[in-house]
Amino acid sequence: MQQWIFLSIAIVSEVIATSSLKAAEGFTRFWPSLVVMVGYLLAFYFLSLTLKTIPVGVAYAIWSGVGVVLIALAGWLFLDQSLDMPAIIGLSLIVTGVVVINVFSKTISH
């Protein structure tokens, strides 16, 4: 169970860091830049802890897949970025892939 908490922290940290990149304005603004750096540091640290028990391919697929979907939603909700139907379909396929890995894969402990 602990590996899933670590993976969740890694995902949330990565989403916060990536969402702050625009506000950092090419690392010219201190506080948003600090959020980006700390967020990515935490993301990779907790991802590395996850890899002690979850295979790297599976952990990375979940980390990146969920991260992509959350970043797209954050852009839509907070940055006024639109999502057209192909984007929504693609994001739905990513979510489906993550669910399939979690429900059916024998390479991770459930």
N, C-alpha and C positions, 0 to 999 in steps of 0.2 A: 504494500500500500504506500509505503514511503516514497518509492520511486515515482509514483503518479503525482504525489505532492511536489516532488522536485521538478518533474516535467511541467506541471502546471505553473510553478513559479518561473521556470525558464521561459515558458510561452508568454506569460503576462509581462515579464521583464522585457522581452524582445518586442512585444507590441507597444509598450510604453516608449521604449527607445526609438523604434522606427517612427512612431507617431510624432515624436519630438524633433525628428530630423529637419522638417520644414521650418519650424520655429528657430532652430539653431542657425539658420541662414549661413550655411557653409562654415559652421563652427566660429562665427564671428560674434555670437551672443553667448555670454558666459553660462547663465543658468540653464537654458535649453541644451546647450552643449554638454554641460555636466550631467543632465538627465540622460542624454544619449549615451555617454560613456559609462555611467554607472549601470544603466539599464542593460547594455550589451555585456558588461562585465558579469553582472548577476546572471544574465541569460546563459552565457557560456559556462559559467561555474556550475549552475544547477543542471544544465544539460550534461555536463561531464559526470556529475554524481549519478544521474539517471543511467548513464552508460555502464555502470557497474552491474546492473541487473537486467537491462533491456538492450537487445542487440542494436547496434548503431543505426542500421538501415531503418528499422522499425521506429526507433526513437526520433530519428531525424525526419522521417515521413510524417509522423504525428506532429512534431514541433513545427515544422515548416508549413504543413497543411493547415493546421489550426491557426497558426500565425498569419498566413495569407488571408484567410477568411476574416479573422478579427481586424486585421489592418484595413481590409476593404470596407468592413462595416464602420470602423472608426472614421475613415475618410468620408464615407457617406453621411454619417451622423454629425460629425464635428467639423469637417472641412468642406462641406457642401460639394462633394464630388459625386457625380452621378454613376449609377450602375445600370447598364442596359441589359436586355434579356440575355444576350450571349454571356455577359459577365456573371449574371445570376445563375445561369445554367452551369457554367464552368465552376463557380464556387460551390454549387450543390454537388457536383461530381467530386470535388475535393473532400467535402464533408462525408459523402458516401464512401469514399476510399478510406478515410480515417475510421469510420464505423466498421467497415469490413475487416480492417486490420485488427481492431480491438475485439470484435465479436468472434471472428473465425480463425485468426492466426494462432498457430500452436507454438510460435517462437517467443511469445510473451506469456507471463504468468497472469492468470485472471483472478 
